[in-house]
Amino acid sequence: MDQKLYEQACSLLELCRQKKLKIATAESCTGGLVAGALTDVAGSSDVFERGFVTYSNEAKHTMLGIPLETLTSFGAVSRETARAMAVGALAHAPVELAVAVTGIAGPQGAVAGKPVGLVHFAAIRGNHLIDAERCYGAIGRGQIRRAAIGQALALLRELAEGE
């Protein structure tokens, strides 16, 4: 992991430690890299509770409780699915904060209206849910996934700072 992401993860973990907040992740296109960024930091176990890697629609449905109609109506890469993933992670883990990431890291997988590099994010704390959409373009699978880690950590920080 690069130094900037490591520092971002350290800072988030320290903030959550001070506020006594626990974190869960729900990841698709990042395949557990957000959880990996958090657990790269020694001592993260007092803040990071668990990660759900839900690459398939079946995993999103069975592990996070996302309704199949959400997945069929909007697709796995959508604002609605990201939001449902975050809500599902919060519901299935004893945590106060959860973040979700779903997107198309490429190089294949683009469909009409959903290009390679499109990533949807959502984060939740209590009843406060925020989301974001980024289109990084076809900058390469690794670069898209690294950029997504930073955005996911930033959303968690935004919610951790609140209240």
Secondary structure as the mmCIF struct_conf table of DSSP 4:
data_model
#
loop_
_struct_conf.conf_type_id
_struct_conf.id
_struct_conf.beg_label_comp_id
_struct_conf.beg_label_asym_id
_struct_conf.beg_label_seq_id
_struct_conf.end_label_comp_id
_struct_conf.end_label_asym_id
_struct_conf.end_label_seq_id
HELX_RH_AL_P HELX_RH_AL_P1 GLN A 3 LYS A 19
TURN_TY1_P TURN_TY1_P1 LYS A 20 LYS A 20
STRN STRN1 ILE A 23 GLU A 27
BEND BEND1 SER A 28 SER A 28
TURN_TY1_P TURN_TY1_P2 CYS A 29 GLY A 32
HELX_RH_AL_P HELX_RH_AL_P2 LEU A 33 THR A 39
TURN_TY1_P TURN_TY1_P3 ASP A 40 ASP A 40
BEND BEND2 VAL A 41 VAL A 41
TURN_TY1_P TURN_TY1_P4 ALA A 42 GLY A 43
HELX_RH_3T_P HELX_RH_3T_P1 SER A 44 ASP A 46
TURN_TY1_P TURN_TY1_P5 VAL A 47 VAL A 47
STRN STRN2 PHE A 48 VAL A 53
BEND BEND3 SER A 56 SER A 56
HELX_RH_AL_P HELX_RH_AL_P3 ASN A 57 LEU A 64
HELX_RH_AL_P HELX_RH_AL_P4 LEU A 68 PHE A 74
BEND BEND4 ALA A 76 SER A 78
HELX_RH_AL_P HELX_RH_AL_P5 ARG A 79 ALA A 91
TURN_TY1_P TURN_TY1_P6 HIS A 92 HIS A 92
BEND BEND5 ALA A 93 PRO A 94
BEND BEND6 GLU A 96 GLU A 96
STRN STRN3 LEU A 97 GLY A 103
BEND BEND7 GLY A 106 GLN A 108
STRN STRN4 VAL A 111 VAL A 111
TURN_TY1_P TURN_TY1_P7 ALA A 112 GLY A 113
STRN STRN5 LYS A 114 LYS A 114
TURN_TY1_P TURN_TY1_P8 VAL A 116 GLY A 117
STRN STRN6 LEU A 118 ARG A 125
TURN_TY1_P TURN_TY1_P9 GLY A 126 ASN A 127
STRN STRN7 HIS A 128 CYS A 135
BEND BEND8 ALA A 138 ILE A 139
HELX_RH_AL_P HELX_RH_AL_P6 ARG A 141 GLU A 161
#
